Amino acid sequence: MTTREKLSKYYVPAFGERSFVVSRGKGCWIYDEEGRKYLDFGAGIAVASIGHSNPNWIKAVERQARTLVHCSNLYCTKPQADLAESLVDKIGRGRVFICNSGTEANEALIKAARLYGAELAGGEGKKYRIVTAVDGFHGRTLGALAATAQKKIQKGFKPILKGFSYGKFNDAASFEKLMGDDVAAVLVEPVQGESGVTPAKPAFLRALKKMCKKHKALLLFDEVQCGFGRCGKFLASQRLGVSPDGVSMAKGLGGGFPIGAVWLSEKCASVMAPGTHGTTFGGNPLACAAALATLDELSSKNLAANAAEMGEYLAIGLERIARKFPGKIKLARGLGLMRAVLFQDKYSNAGVCAALRENGLILIPAGSNALRFLPPLNVGKTEIDAALKIFEKTMEEL
């Protein structure tokens, strides 16, 4: 029985049919079981931030695996303390909670917002509502699902957790209409990823911050996909010039190892008192060692700056191709190394994605009809030129 046949027989069909079997990866490339290589501009959905099989990352994880893998959060470990310190240094004064995924990070933000609102209002149920954006994506657990204003994501799970309202992304007036004394927080992505890579306008984020100050609510940013240097600064919000009260992170943080984190400013971190939240695996030494190694690569090789530079280089190429094929491509957009191409309705992103894969390029579907370009942050012009060549060739063949 082949690998795909085993998955088809024994795995729940939550991911649909998977097209091929990946056996290994190196740098910007992945290889299937037959040894054919593909230029990976999906990076495991923005996870392989420093490329596949990074040698420094491997050494750090191997060293930690030989020392201590897990001991629970009943005790202290140096990797956890070092990672918390490093994240605070990069984001600002505050405190960190480490978990296992982006969804868990957003669950922690939601709980922090409700605790903060209850403390501020002097009791539960008075200041609890969270305002998020239509077409946002915050995860698939029931709390994160309620924050995700997409019908296709929420379908089948009613009744949805109460206490969420939805404004229109990049439309400050629509958010202002939803604000009130019962609002504990506003939660948005500085760059909406799953719905098609739409950057927030700086003026929109500034308006949200002003609203939150007026209504004594927290401004929270979901940077699970757009953070960690991908958009040209450590956080996308830093590049857009607006500082939040809380941030969720994951994906690229561990360089491939499952880890999530939440940063909370000093004014709201204290609400996470003993017993309000917890995790068995979160912050274990192995995951923290992986994240620290990834952070070291990010800093020592100035990968956020590389993401800004290479992102512009990629954008110029994609815009040129979009102009060449207006009957096939509606537009190209994004920020840093988080880019997307939106196709005309006649050409489905699934079909284009399959054609690109046949030609040796891996991209990630997004939204109703877009494909995401999310290469490792250490990508160079050689790999980008190769990706653009495959992309242009495939557009000609459609």
C-alpha positions in Angstrom: 0.0 0.0 0.0 1.4 3.4 -1.0 1.7 6.4 1.4 -1.3 8.1 -0.3 -3.4 5.0 -0.1 -2.6 4.6 3.6 -3.7 8.2 4.3 -6.8 7.7 2.2 -7.7 4.6 4.2 -6.7 5.6 7.8 -6.7 9.4 8.0 -9.9 11.5 8.5 -10.6 13.3 5.2 -10.3 16.8 6.7 -7.7 17.8 4.1 -9.2 16.3 1.0 -7.1 14.5 -1.5 -3.4 15.3 -1.2 -1.6 15.4 -4.5 1.8 14.0 -3.9 4.2 12.7 -1.2 7.0 14.9 0.0 10.0 13.0 1.2 12.6 15.6 2.1 13.5 19.3 1.8 16.6 21.4 1.5 16.7 25.2 1.5 14.0 26.5 -0.9 13.4 23.0 -2.4 11.4 20.0 -1.6 11.5 16.5 -3.1 8.9 13.8 -3.7 9.3 10.0 -3.3 10.5 9.7 -6.9 13.3 12.3 -6.3 11.7 15.0 -8.4 12.4 18.5 -6.9 10.0 21.4 -6.6 10.8 25.1 -5.8 8.9 25.6 -2.6 7.3 29.1 -2.5 4.7 27.9 0.0 7.3 27.1 2.8 4.7 24.8 4.5 2.3 27.8 4.6 4.9 30.3 5.8 6.4 27.9 8.4 9.8 27.0 6.9 11.0 30.6 7.4 14.7 29.8 7.3 14.4 27.1 4.6 14.2 23.3 4.9 16.9 21.5 6.9 18.8 24.6 8.0 22.1 23.2 9.4 22.2 25.6 12.4 18.6 24.8 13.3 19.3 21.1 13.1 22.3 21.4 15.4 20.3 23.4 18.0 17.4 21.0 18.0 19.6 17.9 18.1 21.6 19.4 21.0 18.5 20.2 23.0 17.0 16.7 22.2 20.0 15.1 23.8 19.6 17.4 26.9 16.0 17.8 27.8 12.8 17.6 25.7 10.0 18.1 28.2 9.5 18.7 31.9 6.1 20.6 32.0 5.4 24.2 33.1 5.6 23.2 36.7 9.3 24.0 36.4 11.6 26.5 34.7 13.8 25.9 31.8 16.5 28.2 30.3 15.2 27.9 26.6 11.8 29.1 27.7 13.2 32.0 29.6 15.6 33.0 26.8 12.8 32.8 24.2 10.4 35.0 26.3 13.2 37.6 26.8 14.1 37.6 23.0 10.5 38.1 22.0 10.0 41.0 24.4 13.3 42.6 23.2 11.9 42.5 19.6 8.4 43.6 20.3 8.5 45.8 23.4 7.8 45.9 27.1 5.4 43.1 28.1 5.2 39.4 28.8 5.0 36.2 26.8 3.0 33.0 26.9 4.2 30.1 24.7 1.9 27.5 23.3 1.9 25.1 20.3 0.1 26.7 17.4 -1.4 29.9 15.9 -4.9 28.8 16.8 -3.9 28.3 20.5 -2.2 31.7 20.4 -5.4 33.3 19.3 -7.4 31.4 21.9 -5.0 32.9 24.5 -5.6 36.4 23.1 -9.4 35.9 23.3 -9.2 34.8 26.9 -6.8 37.6 27.8 -9.3 40.1 26.3 -12.2 38.7 28.2 -10.2 38.7 31.5 -9.1 42.3 30.8 -12.7 43.4 30.1 -14.0 41.6 33.2 -11.3 43.3 35.4 -11.9 46.7 33.9 -15.7 46.5 34.2 -15.7 45.0 37.6 -17.3 41.7 36.7 -17.9 39.1 33.9 -20.4 39.6 31.1 -20.2 43.4 31.0 -17.1 44.0 28.8 -16.5 40.9 26.7 -17.2 41.5 23.1 -14.4 41.3 20.5 -14.6 43.0 17.1 -12.9 41.2 14.2 -12.8 41.7 10.4 -14.8 40.0 7.7 -12.7 37.6 5.7 -10.2 37.4 8.5 -8.8 34.0 9.7 -7.8 33.2 13.3 -8.0 29.4 13.5 -10.3 26.4 13.7 -11.0 25.8 17.4 -14.4 27.0 18.5 -13.2 30.3 20.0 -10.9 31.1 17.1 -13.6 29.9 14.7 -16.0 32.5 16.2 -13.4 35.2 15.6 -13.1 34.1 12.0 -15.8 36.0 10.0 -16.0 33.5 7.1 -19.2 31.5 6.6 -17.4 28.6 4.9 -15.2 28.2 8.0 -18.1 28.5 10.5 -20.4 26.2 8.5 -21.5 23.1 10.4 -20.5 24.4 13.9 -23.4 26.4 15.1 -24.2 27.7 17.6 -21.1 29.8 17.3 -19.5 31.2 20.5 -21.2 34.5 21.3 -19.5 37.7 21.8 -18.0 38.6 18.4 -18.9 41.3 15.9 -17.5 41.8 12.4 -16.4 44.9 10.7 -15.2 45.4 7.1 -11.4 45.2 6.7 -9.8 48.6 5.9 -13.1 50.3 6.6 -12.7 52.2 9.9 -16.3 53.5 9.9 -17.7 50.0 9.9 -15.7 49.2 13.0 -16.7 52.5 14.7 -20.3 51.5 14.4 -19.6 48.3 16.3 -17.7 49.8 19.2 -19.3 50.3 22.6 -18.6 50.0 26.4 -19.0 46.2 26.1 -16.1 45.9 23.7 -13.1 44.3 25.3 -10.9 44.2 22.2 -10.4 44.6 18.5 -8.6 41.7 16.8 -7.3 41.9 13.2 -4.5 40.7 11.0 -2.2 43.4 9.7 -2.1 41.4 6.5 -5.1 39.1 5.9 -3.5 35.9 4.6 -6.0 33.0 4.1 -8.5 35.2 2.3 -6.0 36.4 -0.3 -3.2 38.5 1.2 -4.7 41.9 1.7 -2.5 44.4 3.7 -4.1 46.7 6.1 -3.9 50.4 5.4 -1.8 52.2 8.1 -4.6 54.8 8.5 -7.0 52.0 9.2 -4.8 50.5 11.9 -4.3 54.0 13.4 -8.0 54.5 13.5 -8.6 51.2 15.3 -6.0 52.2 17.9 -7.8 55.5 18.4 -11.1 53.7 18.8 -9.7 51.2 21.3 -8.2 54.0 23.4 -11.6 55.8 23.4 -13.5 52.7 24.5 -10.9 51.3 26.8 -10.5 48.2 24.7 -7.4 46.2 23.7 -6.0 46.4 20.2 -4.8 42.9 19.2 -3.0 41.8 16.1 -2.9 38.3 14.7 0.6 38.0 13.2 0.6 34.2 12.9 1.3 34.3 9.2 2.4 37.9 8.5 4.8 38.2 11.4 8.3 37.0 12.1 10.1 39.1 9.5 7.9 38.0 6.6 6.7 41.5 5.8 10.1 43.3 6.2 10.1 43.9 10.0 9.9 41.5 12.9 6.1 42.2 13.0 4.1 43.4 10.0 2.5 46.0 12.4 6.0 47.4 13.0 6.4 48.0 9.3 2.9 49.6 9.1 3.7 51.8 12.1 1.1 50.8 14.7 1.8 49.1 18.0 -0.8 46.8 19.6 -1.6 45.7 23.1 -1.2 42.0 22.2 0.1 39.9 19.4 -0.3 36.2 18.4 2.6 34.4 16.6 3.3 30.9 15.3 4.1 29.5 11.8 7.6 30.8 11.0 8.5 31.2 14.7 9.8 27.6 15.1 11.4 27.3 11.6 9.3 24.1 11.1 8.8 23.0 14.7 5.3 23.4 16.1 5.2 26.5 18.4 3.0 29.5 19.0 3.4 32.5 21.3 1.5 35.5 22.6 3.0 38.8 23.6 0.9 41.0 25.9 1.7 44.6 26.9 2.3 45.3 30.6 -1.1 46.9 31.0 -2.9 43.6 30.2 -0.4 40.8 30.9 -1.2 40.7 34.6 -4.8 39.4 33.9 -3.3 36.0 33.0 -3.0 35.0 36.7 -2.3 31.4 37.8 -5.2 29.2 36.8 -6.6 31.4 34.1 -4.7 29.6 31.3 -2.3 26.8 30.8 -0.7 24.2 28.5 1.1 20.9 28.9 3.4 21.0 25.9 3.6 24.7 25.3 7.0 26.3 25.9 8.8 22.9 26.2 12.6 23.1 25.9 12.8 21.5 22.4 10.3 23.8 20.8 11.9 26.9 22.4 15.4 25.7 21.3 14.0 25.5 17.7 12.5 29.0 18.0 15.7 30.4 19.4 17.7 28.9 16.6 15.3 30.4 14.1 15.5 33.8 15.8 19.3 33.6 15.7 19.2 33.0 11.9 16.7 35.8 11.5 18.9 38.3 13.3 22.4 37.2 12.3 21.5 37.1 8.6 19.2 40.1 8.6 16.4 38.1 7.1 13.6 40.7 7.7 15.6 43.2 5.6 16.1 40.5 3.0 12.3 39.9 3.0 11.7 43.5 2.4 14.2 43.7 -0.5 13.3 40.3 -2.1 9.6 41.0 -1.6 9.9 44.1 -3.8 11.9 42.2 -6.3 9.2 39.5 -6.4 6.4 42.1 -6.6 7.9 43.7 -9.7 8.1 40.4 -11.4 4.6 39.4 -10.5 3.2 42.8 -11.6 4.9 42.5 -14.9 3.4 39.0 -15.5 0.0 40.3 -14.4 0.1 43.1 -17.0 1.1 40.5 -19.6 -1.9 38.3 -18.9 -4.8 40.5 -18.0 -7.3 37.9 -19.2 -5.9 35.4 -16.7 -4.7 37.5 -13.8 -6.8 40.2 -12.0 -4.0 41.6 -9.8 -0.9 41.0 -7.7 -0.6 42.3 -4.2 1.0 41.9 -0.8 3.8 43.1 1.5 7.4 41.8 1.8 7.6 38.1 1.1 3.8 37.6 1.6 2.4 38.0 -1.9 -0.6 36.8 -3.8 -1.9 36.7 -7.4 -5.7 36.8 -7.9 -6.9 35.0 -11.0 -9.8 35.8 -13.3 -12.9 33.6 -12.5 -12.3 31.4 -15.6 -9.1 30.1 -14.1 -9.5 28.3 -10.7 -6.6 28.7 -8.2 -6.7 24.9 -7.6 -6.3 24.2 -11.3 -3.5 26.8 -11.7 -1.8 25.4 -8.5 -1.8 21.9 -10.0 -0.4 23.1 -13.3 2.4 25.0 -11.4 3.2 21.9 -9.4 3.6 19.9 -12.6 6.1 22.5 -13.8 8.0 22.4 -10.5 6.7 25.3 -8.4 4.7 25.0 -5.1 2.3 27.8 -4.2 -0.5 28.0 -1.6 -4.2 28.6 -2.5 -5.9 31.5 -0.7 -9.3 33.1 -0.7 -11.8 32.6 -3.4 -9.3 32.4 -6.3 -5.8 33.4 -5.3 -2.4 31.8 -4.9 0.1 32.8 -2.2 3.9 33.3 -2.7 5.4 32.6 0.8 9.0 31.6 0.2 11.6 31.1 2.9 12.9 34.5 4.2 16.5 33.7 3.1 15.4 33.3 -0.6 17.5 35.0 -3.2 17.1 36.5 -6.6 18.2 33.2 -8.3 15.3 31.3 -6.7 12.8 34.2 -7.3 13.9 34.4 -11.0 13.4 30.6 -11.3 9.9 30.9 -9.7 8.9 33.8 -12.0 10.0 31.8 -15.0 7.9 28.8 -14.1 5.0 31.1 -13.2 5.1 32.9 -16.5 5.5 29.7 -18.5 2.5 28.2 -16.8 0.4 31.3 -17.5 1.2 30.9 -21.2 0.2 27.3 -21.1 -3.2 27.8 -19.4 
